[in-house]
Amino acid sequence: TKALNSCLHHDNWEGAFKECEKVFGIYNWIHAYPNAAIEVIALWYGNGDYNRTMHITAMCGYDVDCNAAQIGTAVAIMNNQPLDEKWTAPIGDDLQTYMREIKHLSIKGLAEYTQKMYELLK
């Protein structure tokens, strides 16, 4: 609620973030509280714009890769449109993991598998 209240009282993400940073600054940079606040702020001020949301997430810092992954996924799903090529071209179709025995995956293949599992389970 702190992050949402900060958003309601500030005209820009910087002001909301600074207010939350004062409260959550006592926590480690990978702690859930400051990072959850950043996610709320990015969603609020990003207002559904993927590029803007990612910009805010990155500018706030802390655990950027995790925050960007979670919030980027949420905004992409909400928008229900393909991502701009500037986000996808550098990665291509290659997903490298640390999972045992699954070091490389096709992103397209993983998406197709996920869709099949969804259809099977719904």
Summary of the structure (lengths in Angstrom):
residues: 122
radius of gyration: 16.7
end to end distance: 33.1
largest distance: 49.2
contacts: 318
relative contact order: 0.09
helix: 66%
strand: 9%
